Amino acid sequence: MDIIIEPGRATYIAATGDWRIVIDRGIFEIQPQVGQLIYESGLNLDNLATLIVAAKADALERGIDWSGEL
């Protein structure tokens, strides 16, 4: 997972390259990096689940309130 921290914003990019989570001033956005939110493979959903768990753990360690407050 790649992590980009900017003032008021945290971006988590899946190592698999197919998902990105952006936490920006209390708003959480999941962005597919290829195609749409519809995938033909459950593997993409596994990748998303892995990213969410890792992003949450990192955000909490950095003091980012997972409820959306930075």
CNS distance restraints for C-alpha pairs under 8 A (distance, minus, plus):
assign (resid   1 and name CA) (resid  12 and name CA) 6.61 0.50 0.50
assign (resid   1 and name CA) (resid  13 and name CA) 5.49 0.50 0.50
assign (resid   1 and name CA) (resid  14 and name CA) 4.74 0.50 0.50
assign (resid   1 and name CA) (resid  15 and name CA) 4.49 0.50 0.50
assign (resid   1 and name CA) (resid  51 and name CA) 7.43 0.50 0.50
assign (resid   1 and name CA) (resid  54 and name CA) 7.97 0.50 0.50
assign (resid   2 and name CA) (resid  12 and name CA) 5.84 0.50 0.50
assign (resid   2 and name CA) (resid  13 and name CA) 5.03 0.50 0.50
assign (resid   2 and name CA) (resid  14 and name CA) 6.65 0.50 0.50
assign (resid   2 and name CA) (resid  15 and name CA) 6.71 0.50 0.50
assign (resid   3 and name CA) (resid  10 and name CA) 7.22 0.50 0.50
assign (resid   3 and name CA) (resid  11 and name CA) 5.69 0.50 0.50
assign (resid   3 and name CA) (resid  12 and name CA) 4.75 0.50 0.50
assign (resid   3 and name CA) (resid  13 and name CA) 6.38 0.50 0.50
assign (resid   4 and name CA) (resid  10 and name CA) 5.83 0.50 0.50
assign (resid   4 and name CA) (resid  11 and name CA) 5.01 0.50 0.50
assign (resid   4 and name CA) (resid  12 and name CA) 6.59 0.50 0.50
assign (resid   5 and name CA) (resid   9 and name CA) 6.13 0.50 0.50
assign (resid   5 and name CA) (resid  10 and name CA) 4.65 0.50 0.50
assign (resid   5 and name CA) (resid  11 and name CA) 6.44 0.50 0.50
assign (resid   6 and name CA) (resid  10 and name CA) 6.18 0.50 0.50
assign (resid   8 and name CA) (resid  24 and name CA) 6.11 0.50 0.50
assign (resid   8 and name CA) (resid  25 and name CA) 5.71 0.50 0.50
assign (resid   8 and name CA) (resid  70 and name CA) 6.04 0.50 0.50
assign (resid   9 and name CA) (resid  22 and name CA) 7.21 0.50 0.50
assign (resid   9 and name CA) (resid  23 and name CA) 5.61 0.50 0.50
assign (resid   9 and name CA) (resid  24 and name CA) 4.47 0.50 0.50
assign (resid   9 and name CA) (resid  25 and name CA) 6.47 0.50 0.50
assign (resid   9 and name CA) (resid  70 and name CA) 7.55 0.50 0.50
assign (resid  10 and name CA) (resid  22 and name CA) 5.85 0.50 0.50
assign (resid  10 and name CA) (resid  23 and name CA) 5.16 0.50 0.50
assign (resid  10 and name CA) (resid  24 and name CA) 6.56 0.50 0.50
assign (resid  11 and name CA) (resid  20 and name CA) 7.01 0.50 0.50
assign (resid  11 and name CA) (resid  21 and name CA) 5.75 0.50 0.50
assign (resid  11 and name CA) (resid  22 and name CA) 4.46 0.50 0.50
assign (resid  11 and name CA) (resid  23 and name CA) 6.33 0.50 0.50
assign (resid  12 and name CA) (resid  20 and name CA) 5.56 0.50 0.50
assign (resid  12 and name CA) (resid  21 and name CA) 5.09 0.50 0.50
assign (resid  12 and name CA) (resid  22 and name CA) 6.39 0.50 0.50
assign (resid  12 and name CA) (resid  51 and name CA) 7.66 0.50 0.50
assign (resid  12 and name CA) (resid  55 and name CA) 6.24 0.50 0.50
assign (resid  13 and name CA) (resid  17 and name CA) 6.79 0.50 0.50
assign (resid  13 and name CA) (resid  19 and name CA) 6.14 0.50 0.50
assign (resid  13 and name CA) (resid  20 and name CA) 4.42 0.50 0.50
assign (resid  13 and name CA) (resid  21 and name CA) 6.55 0.50 0.50
assign (resid  13 and name CA) (resid  51 and name CA) 7.68 0.50 0.50
assign (resid  14 and name CA) (resid  18 and name CA) 6.45 0.50 0.50
assign (resid  14 and name CA) (resid  19 and name CA) 5.41 0.50 0.50
assign (resid  14 and name CA) (resid  20 and name CA) 6.07 0.50 0.50
assign (resid  14 and name CA) (resid  47 and name CA) 7.38 0.50 0.50
assign (resid  14 and name CA) (resid  48 and name CA) 7.76 0.50 0.50
assign (resid  14 and name CA) (resid  51 and name CA) 5.78 0.50 0.50
assign (resid  16 and name CA) (resid  47 and name CA) 7.12 0.50 0.50
assign (resid  17 and name CA) (resid  33 and name CA) 6.67 0.50 0.50
assign (resid  18 and name CA) (resid  32 and name CA) 5.88 0.50 0.50
assign (resid  18 and name CA) (resid  33 and name CA) 4.78 0.50 0.50
assign (resid  18 and name CA) (resid  34 and name CA) 5.93 0.50 0.50
assign (resid  18 and name CA) (resid  44 and name CA) 7.25 0.50 0.50
assign (resid  18 and name CA) (resid  47 and name CA) 7.68 0.50 0.50
assign (resid  19 and name CA) (resid  30 and name CA) 7.14 0.50 0.50
assign (resid  19 and name CA) (resid  31 and name CA) 5.84 0.50 0.50
assign (resid  19 and name CA) (resid  32 and name CA) 4.69 0.50 0.50
assign (resid  19 and name CA) (resid  33 and name CA) 5.31 0.50 0.50
assign (resid  19 and name CA) (resid  34 and name CA) 7.96 0.50 0.50
assign (resid  19 and name CA) (resid  47 and name CA) 7.60 0.50 0.50
assign (resid  19 and name CA) (resid  48 and name CA) 6.33 0.50 0.50
assign (resid  19 and name CA) (resid  51 and name CA) 7.65 0.50 0.50
assign (resid  20 and name CA) (resid  30 and name CA) 5.86 0.50 0.50
assign (resid  20 and name CA) (resid  31 and name CA) 5.09 0.50 0.50
assign (resid  20 and name CA) (resid  32 and name CA) 6.38 0.50 0.50
assign (resid  20 and name CA) (resid  33 and name CA) 6.83 0.50 0.50
assign (resid  20 and name CA) (resid  51 and name CA) 7.99 0.50 0.50
assign (resid  21 and name CA) (resid  28 and name CA) 6.98 0.50 0.50
assign (resid  21 and name CA) (resid  29 and name CA) 5.62 0.50 0.50
assign (resid  21 and name CA) (resid  30 and name CA) 4.63 0.50 0.50
assign (resid  21 and name CA) (resid  31 and name CA) 6.21 0.50 0.50
assign (resid  21 and name CA) (resid  51 and name CA) 7.94 0.50 0.50
assign (resid  21 and name CA) (resid  52 and name CA) 7.67 0.50 0.50
assign (resid  21 and name CA) (resid  55 and name CA) 7.74 0.50 0.50
assign (resid  22 and name CA) (resid  27 and name CA) 7.89 0.50 0.50
assign (resid  22 and name CA) (resid  28 and name CA) 5.77 0.50 0.50
assign (resid  22 and name CA) (resid  29 and name CA) 5.14 0.50 0.50
assign (resid  22 and name CA) (resid  30 and name CA) 6.58 0.50 0.50
assign (resid  22 and name CA) (resid  31 and name CA) 7.84 0.50 0.50
assign (resid  23 and name CA) (resid  27 and name CA) 5.63 0.50 0.50
assign (resid  23 and name CA) (resid  28 and name CA) 4.67 0.50 0.50
assign (resid  23 and name CA) (resid  29 and name CA) 6.54 0.50 0.50
assign (resid  23 and name CA) (resid  68 and name CA) 7.11 0.50 0.50
assign (resid  24 and name CA) (resid  28 and name CA) 6.62 0.50 0.50
assign (resid  24 and name CA) (resid  70 and name CA) 7.94 0.50 0.50
assign (resid  25 and name CA) (resid  68 and name CA) 6.91 0.50 0.50
assign (resid  25 and name CA) (resid  69 and name CA) 6.51 0.50 0.50
assign (resid  25 and name CA) (resid  70 and name CA) 6.23 0.50 0.50
assign (resid  26 and name CA) (resid  67 and name CA) 7.29 0.50 0.50
assign (resid  26 and name CA) (resid  68 and name CA) 3.71 0.50 0.50
assign (resid  26 and name CA) (resid  69 and name CA) 4.90 0.50 0.50
assign (resid  26 and name CA) (resid  70 and name CA) 6.67 0.50 0.50
assign (resid  27 and name CA) (resid  68 and name CA) 5.98 0.50 0.50
assign (resid  28 and name CA) (resid  68 and name CA) 7.02 0.50 0.50
assign (resid  32 and name CA) (resid  36 and name CA) 6.26 0.50 0.50
assign (resid  32 and name CA) (resid  37 and name CA) 6.26 0.50 0.50
assign (resid  35 and name CA) (resid  39 and name CA) 7.87 0.50 0.50
assign (resid  39 and name CA) (resid  44 and name CA) 6.78 0.50 0.50
assign (resid  41 and name CA) (resid  45 and name CA) 7.53 0.50 0.50
assign (resid  42 and name CA) (resid  46 and name CA) 6.33 0.50 0.50
assign (resid  43 and name CA) (resid  47 and name CA) 6.19 0.50 0.50
assign (resid  44 and name CA) (resid  48 and name CA) 6.28 0.50 0.50
assign (resid  45 and name CA) (resid  49 and name CA) 6.15 0.50 0.50
assign (resid  46 and name CA) (resid  50 and name CA) 6.17 0.50 0.50
assign (resid  47 and name CA) (resid  51 and name CA) 6.19 0.50 0.50
assign (resid  48 and name CA) (resid  52 and name CA) 6.18 0.50 0.50
assign (resid  49 and name CA) (resid  53 and name CA) 6.34 0.50 0.50
assign (resid  50 and name CA) (resid  54 and name CA) 6.23 0.50 0.50
assign (resid  51 and name CA) (resid  55 and name CA) 5.85 0.50 0.50
assign (resid  52 and name CA) (resid  56 and name CA) 6.03 0.50 0.50
assign (resid  53 and name CA) (resid  57 and name CA) 6.31 0.50 0.50
assign (resid  54 and name CA) (resid  58 and name CA) 6.22 0.50 0.50
assign (resid  55 and name CA) (resid  59 and name CA) 5.92 0.50 0.50
assign (resid  56 and name CA) (resid  60 and name CA) 6.11 0.50 0.50
assign (resid  56 and name CA) (resid  66 and name CA) 6.68 0.50 0.50
assign (resid  57 and name CA) (resid  61 and name CA) 6.27 0.50 0.50
assign (resid  58 and name CA) (resid  62 and name CA) 6.23 0.50 0.50
assign (resid  59 and name CA) (resid  63 and name CA) 6.32 0.50 0.50
assign (resid  59 and name CA) (resid  64 and name CA) 4.95 0.50 0.50
assign (resid  59 and name CA) (resid  65 and name CA) 7.17 0.50 0.50
assign (resid  59 and name CA) (resid  66 and name CA) 6.83 0.50 0.50
assign (resid  60 and name CA) (resid  64 and name CA) 5.31 0.50 0.50
assign (resid  60 and name CA) (resid  65 and name CA) 6.26 0.50 0.50
assign (resid  60 and name CA) (resid  66 and name CA) 6.60 0.50 0.50
assign (resid  63 and name CA) (resid  70 and name CA) 7.67 0.50 0.50
assign (resid  64 and name CA) (resid  68 and name CA) 7.48 0.50 0.50
assign (resid  64 and name CA) (resid  69 and name CA) 6.44 0.50 0.50
assign (resid  64 and name CA) (resid  70 and name CA) 4.97 0.50 0.50
assign (resid  65 and name CA) (resid  69 and name CA) 5.05 0.50 0.50
assign (resid  65 and name CA) (resid  70 and name CA) 6.10 0.50 0.50
